[in-house]
Amino acid sequence: MATEVKQASFQTDPNVQKNRWWILVAVGLFTFMSTLDGSIVNIALPVMSRDLHIPMNQAEWVVSIYLIVVCALLLLFGKLGDAFGKIRIFRLGTFFFVLGSLLCGFNQSLTFLLLARSLQAFGASMTMSTNNGIITEIFPIQERGKALGFIGSFVSLGSIAGPGIGGLILAVLPWGYIFWLNVPIGILTMILGHKILPHDLLANRKPIDFGGFMLFMITIVSLFVGVFLGQQIGFTQPIILGLFLLAILMFSAFLWYEPRQKEPLIAFKLFRNSAFTLSLIAGFLIFVTNFFFNVISPFYLENARAISPTIAGYILMMFPIVQVIASPLAGSISDRIGPELLTFIGLVLISLSQIGYLLTDLSTPLWLFMAFVGLVGLGNGIFQAPNNTMVMSSVTAKDLGIAGGINALARNLGMVFGISIATTVLYGAMSHNYGQHVTTYLAKRPDVFIYGMHASFAVALVICLIATMLTGVRLLRKRR
């Protein structure tokens, strides 16, 4: 009840109502930065490998450690937000994220960088798990879709804009600035948040299920370490099989343990709500699809087409620019007509873009490729805001924090599995075509890469069509 009173208080407090759009800006900026840092490092890995004097497979852990820590902690901080106040958790997260970003920029050693990235991810998980819950509490129902549309824009913009923004920064500055960029923006956001974020009216401090959290954390860490390490040494190695077995055992224990707790980390009853569950699945599948593009497009533009990183960055920015325009508009429309139809239209457009990528080759005009990039941005802009609205509006006020954590977890799992499946399919198809084991782009053989790219986008199309079919069935059932 205390959380429900708090929600009502936020929506009737004149100061909160007056500042609600500034609150959205403060929350959105940090959402953008925390999701951006999951993808911006990819394009800087070759430079970091050279400067830190480490092999490329070790440099890749700078990306992996961030995603592992974020996914392991999201549910815990979502629950802590419900118990102790989402805004309090969000404030703490902004501090740790900015501090981690400052430390990441120093060229010390790989160990120092990984520790700093872990601190950065610790703060990011706090902000990611509470952002949607804060916005859902503060905005009245008639504006919620539009507000969540802006947050969806920031999430997807940060997730997909990494290679483009990173390429532009690396063209003129050392790699440390991809982290230091967060510091002044983060400090300004913290000052803005101090002035306009309301104080939490504390909900009942219910006990936290730390036993369930430990089981979940071990599941995530063992699974992701197995996935990332398996890509480097092979998935049939005994240590990789052992990590996957540990993940299965811990997840099975988690499923057995949670229903027996008075205050579980995840109340599985949430998943009985079909709107909540189907929206989560669709969001997960679309982030998997998007990260096929994120992995493959830099290879296509910079290696196969011999385009400079700066120009490639400009081309890839078509995706987030179109999405950031479309998403708030879609959110506003969904407030008037409902979200189901818009989610379906968005997924159809994303599917068409995957067909475009599937037909792309070395002779495709760049303007046509940019049209496909813009189309996927439009589809995501139309899809993400209504989908987030369905997730967050389908739970009670007391579960907003954990629902936001689960939603953020689905997105980050989509990123991880998208990267992993894309690289596995890409190099597997290239190896099949070349007749030898391939783990990188082959100089002077762009035809081999194009073969692998087509195979990868065929898989991405299938994944996207599954999401489209699920939302289409839901739309038909509602209309009947």
Secondary structure, DSSP 8 states (H G I E B T S, - for coil): -HHHHHHHHHHH-HHHHHHHHHHHHHHHHHHHHHHHTTTTTGGGHHHHHHHHT--HHHHTHHHHHHHHHHHHHHHHHHHHHHHH-HHHHHHHHHHHHHHHHHHHTS-S-HHHHHHHHHHHHHHHHHHHHHHHHHHHHHS-HHHHHHHHHHHHHHHHHHHHSHHHHHHHHHTTS-TTHHHHTHHHHHHHHHHHHHHH-------------HHHHHHHHHHHHHHHHHHHHHHHH-TTSHHHHHHHHHHHHHHHHHHHHGGG-SS-SS-GGGGGSHHHHHHHHHHHHHHHHHHHHHHHHHIIIIIIS---HHHHHHHHTHHHHHHHHHHHHHHHHHHHH-SHHHHHHHHHHHHHHHHHHHH--TTS-HHHHHHHHHHHHHHHHHHHHHHHHHHHHTS-GGGHHHHHHHHHHHHHHHHHHHHHHHHHHHHHHHHHHHTS---S--TT-HHHHHHHHHHHHHHHHHHHHHHHHHHHHHHHHHH-
